[in-house]
Amino acid sequence: MDGTNPKSPNNDSRCVFFNTDSDDYRCMVILKVKRATGTFSLIGCFFMLFVIWLLRRHHSLAQKMILSLTVAAFFDSIAYVMGESHPEGSLCDFQAWWLTYFDWSALAWVCLITFNLYLNLVREKLTSRYHMWYHVIAWGVPLVMASLPLVQGCYGPAGAWCWITDDHVAWRFGIWYVPLFCSSC
């Protein structure tokens, strides 16, 4: 061992998955690709929000759901533009929570839009009465799912950004089942 503390602020833990120093080109490439895709997504979402505002296309349930998906994707892309991993602490935990919440929220809106289309086209049901339930599901379930690892202390530096640490891999793969089987995370 070289005597350095892996948790010290001077040791940049961005590239722990390569087992190399933090200036490794592979890590820099991942960070640049992450920021570039996040920036493109942010621009695309901003454009979508502008078009929705300009055309005033947010009156039907389907249009409102697309607006909500765009908002979730907009905030999700901010997480990818935020920058590299921060040392352990509340800023890193916030970045990890933000990323998890808006990833799940965008996914929930995509699933709910698909479900709504199924009800409209296949079942031929009117779905406007489900509007409030869609919001509860798409914003509430991700809130719970993103907050569980936060409460358990599972967020921290996880490679090129902050997310669920290597010490809590079960949270990465089974966020629904982990509280049942792993109470010691």
N, C-alpha and C positions, 0 to 999 in steps of 0.2 A: 504494500500500500504506500502511496506517496505522501500520506499525511494530510491530504486535503479533505475537508468535510464536504460530502456531496450535497448537503443541504445549505451550504453557505451561499450568500448572495453573489460571491465572486465566481462560483462555478455555475455556468450557464447550462441548464439541463434540457435545452431544446432538442438535442439529438441523441437522447438516451437509447433509442432503438437501433442506432448504428454502432454503439459502443466506441465512438470516436470523439475527438474534440468538437466543440461547438462550431468551429469554423469550417467544418467539413462541407464540401460543395453540395453533397446530396441533400443536406438539411437546408441549405440556402435555396436550392432548386424547389424543394417542397414548400418552403415559406413563400417564395415568389409566385409559384403556381397557385397556392392558396389565396394569396392577396389578389392576384390577377382574376381568378374566377369569382372571388367575392366582389371585386370591383365591377366586373361585367354584370353580375347578378344585381348588384345595387343599382347600376345604371338602367338595366332592363326593368327592374321593379319601379324605379322612379318614373320611367317613361310610361309604364302601365298605369300608375297612379295618376299621372298627368292626363293621359288619354281618358281615363274613367272620369276624372274631374271635368275635363274639357267637354266631353260628349254627354255628361250627366247620365251615364249608364250605370246606375246603381239602384234601380227601382224594383226589379224582379228578384226573387229569391236566388236564382242562379247567378245573377249579376252581383248580388251582395256577397254570395259565397266566393266568387272570383275576387272581389275586392278584399275580402278577409284573407284569402290565400295570398294575395299580393302583399298585403301588410305583413303577414307572417314571414313571407320570403324576404321582404325588405329588411326586417329586423334580423333575420337569420343571416343575411349577407353581411350585415354590420359585424357580426361575430367573426366572420372569416377575414374581414379587413382590419380588425382590431390590432393585429400585430402578433408577434411571437409570444411564446410562453413567458409568463411572468414568474418570479420566484414564488414559492408557496406563500399564501396569504389571502387576504380578503379580495384583492383585485383578481387574482387567479381563480378563486372560487366563484366570483361573480361572472367572469368570462366563461367558465365551464358551465355554470348554471344557465346563462344566457344562450349559449350554443345549444345545450340540451333542450331547453324550453322551446326555442323557436324552430329547431329541427323537428321536434315532435309535433309542434303546432302546425307547421307546413304539411307534414305528412298526414296529420289528422284532417286538415282541410281537403287534401287530395282524396283521401278515403271517403269523406263525407260528400264531396261533389260526385264521386263515382256512385255512391249509395243513392244519392238523390236522383241521379240520372236513371239508375235502375228502377227506382220507385216510379219515376215519371214515365219512362218509356216501356218497361216490361210489365210492371204492375198497373200502370195507368192510374196512379194515385196522385192527388194534389198534395203537395208537401209543404205548402206555406205555413202550416201549423207547426212544423218541426223547426222553424227558424231559431227559436230560443234554445231548443235542445241542441241544435248544431253548435251554437256558440258555447254552451256549457261544456259540451264534449271537446270541442276543438281548442278551447282556451283552458278549461278546468283540468282535464286529464293530463295534458302536458305539464301543468303547474305542479300537480302531485308527483308525476314521474321525474321531473327535474329537481324537485325539492327533496325527495327521499335520499338521493346520494349526498346532497348538501347537508342534511340533518345528520346523516351517518358519518360525515367527514371523509367521503370517498373522492372528492374533487381535489385536483392539484396539477402540477406539471405532468404532462403525459406525452412527451415527445415534442413535436413542433408547436403545440399549443396546450392550453389548459383544458383538461377534461377529467374523466375518471382515471385515477392513477393505476399503474401496473399492479399495485397491491390489492386492487379490488376488481379483478378481471371479471368476476361473476356478474357484477353490475353492468358491465358492457354488453353481455350476451343475454342476460335474463332479468331485465329490470322488473318484470312483473312477478317473477318467482323467487327472486333473491330474498325479499323480506320473509318469506315462508321458510326458506332453507338455510339462510345465512344471517343470523341475527348478530354476529360478531364483526360485521364489516365496520 
